[in-house]
Amino acid sequence: MLYRLVYALIIPPLKALFRIRITGREHVPEGALLLCGNHTALLDPLFMAMATGARRPLNFLAKEELFRVPVLKTVIRKLGAFPVARGQADIGAVRQSVDLLKNGGRLMIFPDGTRVKHRGESPLQLGAAMISTRANAPVLPVFMSYPKRMFRRTAIIIGPPFMPGSKEGSGSGEFYRALTARIDEAVWGLGEGKTPVPEGTPSLAKEGRG
């Protein structure tokens, strides 16, 4: 209820201020889903929420420091957040994310791990690849145009979802790097007008960022 209330109060004004245009909404499937998008602005989590709408809550990871503030931690938990320790491998956050998806939930992740202006500015994080593989959940690539300026058109482009692929070799860093690169290509490729990535097993030979 709180998620829908906040959505109803905040999202409509944002849509008007940033002249949001969403394309590809027909690609959003039912059930568990891992949304992966490019991260260029503080408001990106709200833009990601617009991609799927208010009907289903969209969970997200938030830095653990925010959960040390008594009132704030209660509010953000009710909005679907759970803590993650940044700068290290937080196995607890990965497990919680996997459990969420296995139970049909939805989660957003920014593979860049931080805000970037251009593709390739920050080392990609392997968390999205690990979570989608362990939960066997589809990845939904989302590209958000930038820079985001009020009263200027902002595009949110949703690509077709794809499965992480065969679990053979999925425990290796090579597999996760390959899948991470594939997710990165799917997200940024939408902004470049490229053909969406077809469903199937990611090639282990694709380790670069393109």
N, C-alpha and C positions, 0 to 999 in steps of 0.2 A: 504493500500500500504506500509506504513512504517513497519507494522508487518511482511509482507512477505519479505521485503527487509532485515530487521534485521535477520529474520530467515535464509534467503539464505546466509548471510554473516557469521553468527555465528555458526549455527547448523552443517553444514558439517565438519568444523574443529574439533568441539567437538566430533562428532561421531567417527572420526578417532582417536583422542587422547585417548578417553576412550573406544574404541572398543565396541561401543554400539550394543547390540543385543536386538531387540524388539520382544516379542512374545505376541500373543493375539490381534493383531491389528484388527482382524475380529470381535471382540466384540464391537468396537466403533460404536455406532449407529448414525443416522442422527438426526439433531435437537438439542434441548436444552439438556445440559449435565452438571452435577456437578462432576468433577474429584476430587477424594480424594486419597492422597498418603502419604507414610511415608516421614518424613523430617529429613535427616541426614547430608545434605551438603548445602552450599550456592548456588550451581549451580542447585539445585533440580527443581526450576521453569522452567529452560531451558530443563531439562530432561523430565519434565511433558509435555512440549510443543512438544517434539519429539514423545510422545505417540500418539498424534492425528494428527500430521503433520501440514503443513503450509496452507492448503486449508481454514480452518476456524480459525479465531483469537481466542485465549484462554485468557480470562480476568483473572485478579487476584487482590487480595487485597494487599495493601502496607501500611506500617505504615504512619500515617498522617504527620509526621515530614518531610518526603521526598517531600511533596507537598508544603513546605514552601520555597523551593529553586526554584527561577523563571524559569530557563531554564530546570532543571531536571523535574519539575512537568509537563511541556508541553510535553516533550519526553515520560515520562512514561504513561501519559494519552493517548497519541496516540498509545502506545503499549498495551493498554487495562487495565491499572491499575486504581483503584479508592481507596480513602483513608479509613482507618479504625483506630479507636482509640484502641490501644492495652491495655490490662489489665482492660477493662471495657466492659459492654454490649453496643455496638454501634448499636443502633436501625436503625440509618440512613443507615449504611453500609449493614445491613441485608435487609432493604427494597430495596436498590439499587440492591443488589444481586438477590433478588426475582424478581424484575422487569426485570432484564437482562435475567434471565432464562425463564420467561413467554413470553418474546419476541424472544425466540429461541436462545439465546446466550449460551456461554460456559464459565464455571468458574472453576478455580482450588482452592482447599482449602487443607491445612494440618491440620487434626483434632488435632494433638498433640500441635499445636499452636506455637511450637518452635522446634529447631533442637534437636534431641535425637539420641543416639547411639543404644539404645535397646528399645523394646516395653515396655511400662509401666513406663518409666522414668519421664514422665510429665503428669499432669492431663489432660484428654481429654477435648477439648472445644466443646460446644454444637452447635456452629454456623452452621456447615454443616448439622446437623439433622434438625435444625429449617428452614434453607433455602430450603433444598430439599423438606421438607414437605409442606411448605407454597407455594412453586412454583409447587409442584407436578411434580418434575423433577427427572429423573433417576440418580442414583449414579453410577459412574464408578470407581471401585477400581483399583489403580495402585501401584505396589510395585517396588521399585528401590533398587538394591543390594548395599551393603556397606561393607567396606569403598570403596570410589571411588578413584581410583588411575590411573594416566595416564599410557597408554600402557598396562593396565590390563583390562580384560573383565568386562564390566558393563552390567547387565541385567535389562531390563525394562519389567515387566510382567503385562499385562492388563487382568483383569478378566471380567466376564460378568456383564453387568449393572443390577441393580435391583431398583425397585420403593420403595419409603419410606413406602408404605403400607397404611392401612386405616387411615383416619384422626380422627377416633373416639379416643378420649383421647389425641389428638395430642397437645393440649394446655398445657398439664401437663409436669412437669419436669421429671416424671417417664418415659413417652413416649420418650422424647428426649434423656434421658440417655440410654434407651434401644436401640434406633436406633443408637446412637453414638457408643455404644459397638458393634453393629452389623457391622457398617462401619469399625471400628477398626479391627474386626476379619476378615472381607473380605480382607482388605488391607494386613495385616501382614500374614494372612493365605496363600496368594499367594506365599510369600517368603518361607513358610514352606511346600509348595507342597500340601496344603489341598484342598479338594473338594470345588469349589466355592459355595458361599451362594446362594441358590435358591431364585427366586423371590417370594415375599409374604409379609404379614404383620409381622413386627418384634414382637417377644414375649416380653411382658412387664415384664416377669420374668427374662430376661437376662439383669442384670444391671452390672455385673462384666466385667472385661476386659479380662478374660481368662488367 
